[in-house]
Amino acid sequence: MDNLVGHSISVFLAFFAVMNPIANAAVFVGLTGEEDVGSRKRIALKSVLTAFVIILFFCVLGKTIFELFGITLPAFRITGGVLIFLVGYHMLHGKPSTLHDPNRESPDGSSVAISPLAIPVLAGPGTIATAVNYSATGGHVQYLVTIAAFSALCVITYAAFLSGDRLVRILGTGGMDVITRLMGLILAVVGTQMLIQGIHDAKGSF
């Protein structure tokens, strides 16, 4: 039971760090500042639901995708660890990673709920790598824990989006910067741990 609780907390914190709902609330405010309250609620809901569907897809089909392309779990962990570390590294310096860049414009002019909010801000490569790493490492329990943790983060993110104006006023630019750097540190450590585990597993396969 203790191992399950510890694992659940680790998964939740990893998702919290990579999604960073508090800092991304400022991104949401910047992208939807001219919308009315009703429109902002619809955009927030659509963005988190889209992100959830994307992550659910990779959680369910992660192992199948590995088998289809001949990808081993150690190889994914090494690559995913590097990606997550890079996202955290940029956040540590107070900069958004280019993997989760909210300033990228959607090429087809689609709603900001889909791009850039759902992709890549919420469900970018770092989030996908985190989800597949945790869901593909065990049985049904790990899978359910991963889905439950991400579902909880989607609810928190939705609430943070709707409270974005208030959060920005309370925390200010300095507060947002501190939170971003702290999440970056956690994310860099998660990425390093994934990389170490991937290298360890790869050595054991030879």
Summary of the structure (lengths in Angstrom):
residues: 206
radius of gyration: 16.9
end to end distance: 33.0
largest distance: 58.5
contacts: 696
relative contact order: 0.22
helix: 83%
strand: 0%
